[in-house]
């Protein structure tokens, strides 16, 4: 889930909450858009200039910022079932919003 507005801060805040009712755990800045097929990580879009698309582990591990090429804006992202590929809506300086596929 994501917090926007005053509670989420200027760059929003992404959280994960277990189904057993335990408290939500803050993953970091940004807004969460998708959980990995195995449930071990989340895709998070961090607004900014430039924006970042990153993989945030739900347990131990390091956050990984994905290469953005010439993408200047992200709208949404999702994992594909193989867990090794994502798709996202992105815009470049020379194009309108398009769907991209990226190996991770």
C-alpha positions in Angstrom: 0.0 0.0 0.0 1.1 3.6 -0.4 0.6 6.8 1.6 0.1 10.0 -0.2 -0.3 13.6 1.0 0.8 14.8 4.4 1.2 11.3 5.9 3.3 10.0 3.0 5.7 13.0 2.7 6.8 14.8 -0.4 7.9 11.6 -2.2 5.2 9.3 -0.8 5.8 6.2 1.3 5.4 2.5 0.3 4.4 -0.1 2.9 3.6 -3.8 3.0 1.1 -5.2 5.5 1.0 -9.0 6.3 -2.4 -10.7 5.9 -2.3 -11.8 9.5 -3.1 -8.3 10.8 0.4 -7.4 11.9 1.4 -3.7 11.6 2.4 -2.3 8.2 6.2 -2.1 7.5 7.5 1.0 5.7 9.6 0.0 2.6 10.8 3.5 1.8 10.0 6.5 -0.3 7.7 6.1 -3.3 4.5 4.3 -4.1 4.2 0.6 -4.4 2.9 -0.8 -7.6 3.5 -4.5 -7.6 4.7 -7.5 -5.6 7.0 -10.1 -7.1 5.4 -13.4 -8.1 7.3 -15.1 -5.2 6.3 -12.4 -2.7 9.9 -11.5 -1.8 10.1 -8.0 -3.3 8.0 -5.0 -4.3 8.3 -2.7 -7.3 8.3 0.9 -6.1 8.2 4.1 -8.2 10.0 7.0 -6.5 8.9 10.4 -7.9 11.5 13.0 -8.5 13.7 14.4 -11.2 14.5 11.9 -12.5 12.0 9.4 -11.2 13.3 5.9 -10.2 11.8 2.5 -10.5 13.3 0.2 -7.9 13.0 -3.3 -6.5 12.7 -3.3 -2.7 13.2 -6.6 -0.8 10.5 -7.4 1.7 13.1 -9.1 4.0 16.9 -8.8 4.1 18.7 -7.4 1.1 19.5 -4.2 -0.7 17.1 -2.0 -2.7 18.0 -2.2 -6.4 17.4 0.9 -8.7 16.6 -0.3 -12.2 18.2 1.3 -15.2 15.8 3.8 -16.7 17.5 4.7 -20.0 15.8 7.8 -21.3 12.6 7.3 -19.3 11.5 10.7 -17.8 8.2 9.5 -16.2 6.7 6.3 -14.9 3.0 5.7 -14.5 2.7 2.0 -13.5 4.8 -1.1 -13.4 4.2 -4.8 -12.8 6.1 -8.1 -12.6 5.6 -10.8 -15.2 5.0 -14.3 -13.9 8.6 -15.4 -14.6 9.8 -13.1 -11.8 12.6 -11.9 -14.0 10.8 -9.4 -16.2 8.7 -6.3 -15.6 6.5 -4.2 -17.8 5.9 -0.5 -17.1 4.2 2.6 -18.6 6.9 5.2 -19.3 7.4 8.4 -21.2 10.6 9.7 -22.8 11.5 13.2 -24.0 10.5 12.1 -27.5 7.4 10.0 -26.9 4.1 9.9 -25.2 3.3 7.2 -22.6 4.1 3.7 -23.9 4.4 0.2 -22.5 7.9 -1.1 -22.0 9.3 -4.6 -21.1 12.5 -4.8 -19.1 14.6 -7.8 -18.0 15.8 -7.4 -14.4 
